[in-house]
Amino acid sequence: MTQKLSDKIYEDIRRDIINGIYKIDSRLPTERDLAGIYGTNRFAIREAMTMLASSGFAETRPQSGTYVRDFNLHCTLEMLAQIVLINKSVDPQTLKSIMKFREVNEIRTAELAAARITDEDLAFLSNNLIEKEKNLGVPQKLAELDYGFHYRIILASNDIITRLIFTSMKQVYMVFTDFFYSLDGAPETSLALNRRLLEHLKKRDPVKSREAMRKIIAYGARRIQGNKGNA
């Protein structure tokens, strides 16, 4: 399918905003100038500007023009996902916040899941770890399995808000988890820690499940943040 010109213009300008070519609070080129740059009519430019505004990267000021919005201040999870996909990295402060969110919420969901988990959930988690062992040398596949493992535990906990947030940050999660599984020894250690958690979940032990998840999150944070210059 051929990409609409307005979509391409939107993506180009959004990328330039994220990369700092257009600074926060600076005025974007006029519709006329952009039409000249892209060799198109103003309608396509206007559509692109509308998309930039609706996605939170720009704002229109009456009688003045379209300006770059402070997307760091007003960032949503959807915007964060777009930024991460373009940069292929997570900045240190955002990474620290994500790990803190996981520490607070996933430890609690592991505790809740221990009391509510079903045999079907346990079978899914067991099969997930079997696949994980088969793919220890494939970071991208491990990242997908990792997301599935943690998501299933959150699902079993019946914590709706954590599930919604976790789902919304999937693209961001995949970027830093892919990096994590490229680190020496991380796949093997992660698998061992996951197996320990699964054993406690099978025994429906909330205290030990909580502690096992705490160790998983702590290990991930330590390895990723210790190499955050590359994440």
C-alpha positions, -999 to +999 in steps of 0.1 A: +000+000+000+013+034-010+019+057+020-001+090+019+020+120+014+006+137+045+016+107+066+051+108+053+053+146+060+040+140+095+065+112+101+094+133+087+086+164+108+079+143+139+113+126+135+130+160+132+112+172+163+123+142+183+159+145+171+160+181+180+162+196+145+131+216+154+136+228+190+109+229+217+088+261+214+103+269+181+080+278+152+077+252+124+080+263+088+049+278+073+025+257+052+037+276+021+073+268+029+066+232+037+046+228+005+076+241-014+100+217+004+078+186-003+065+197-037+029+194-028-002+214-020-011+230+013-038+205+019-013+177+025+007+200+047-023+210+067-032+173+073+003+166+085+002+196+109-032+184+122-017+150+130+013+166+147-010+186+169-033+157+177-004+134+186+010+161+210+042+171+192+030+205+180+004+232+188-012+259+167-012+294+180-038+317+165-024+344+142+011+331+149+017+296+134+025+261+145+050+255+173+069+225+187+052+215+219+073+204+250+066+167+245+089+158+274+065+177+297+033+165+282+044+130+271+020+101+270+028+064+268+019+065+231+042+094+225+070+077+245+066+046+223+070+067+191+101+084+205+117+051+215+109+035+181+125+064+163+156+066+186+159+028+191+169+036+227+155+046+261+170+077+279+184+070+314+158+089+333+129+073+315+145+039+320+149+045+357+112+055+360+101+023+341+122+001+364+107+019+394+072+013+381+080-024+376+095-027+411+064-012+427+037-029+406+050-062+393+062-073+427+027-067+440+010-085+410+032-116+416+019-117+452-017-113+440-012-139+412+000-165+436-035-166+452-054-164+419-033-182+393-050-210+373-036-243+360-040-228+325-018-199+335+008-222+350+009-243+318+014-211+297+042-200+320+059-234+319+057-236+281+070-200+279+101-210+298+107-241+277+107-218+246+130-194+265+155-221+271+154-230+233+162-194+223+189-183+248+210-169+219+182-149+203+176-116+222+146-105+201+128-137+207+137-137+244+123-102+247+090-114+232+089-143+256+098-121+285+070-098+278+046-127+275+058-142+308+053-110+328+021-101+311+005-135+320+014-130+356-002-095+356-032-110+339-035-137+366-033-110+393-065-094+379-049-060+384-066-041+355-047-008+357-013-024+358-023-046+329-034-016+308-003+004+315+019-026+308+002-032+275+006+005+266+043+004+272+050-028+253+070-012+225+092+006+250+095-026+271+107-045+240+135-021+232+152-022+266+144-059+271+160-068+237+191-049+249+190-067+283+191-101+266+221-091+246+242-087+278+265-115+287+250-140+311+216-123+312+195-149+294+207-178+316+203-159+349+169-146+338+157-181+330+169-194+364+151-165+382+119-171+362+119-208+370+122-200+407+092-176+405+072-202+386+079-228+413+066-205+440+035-197+419+028-234+415+028-237+453+005-206+455+030-190+479+024-152+478+053-142+500+079-162+481+064-153+447+067-116+457+104-121+467+112-140+436+097-112+414+116-086+434+149-105+425+139-106+389+132-069+387+163-060+407+186-081+385+172-066+353+175-030+367+211-037+378+222-051+345+204-025+323+212+006+343+248-006+346+250-005+308+225+024+303+249+042+279+240+015+253+203+010+262 
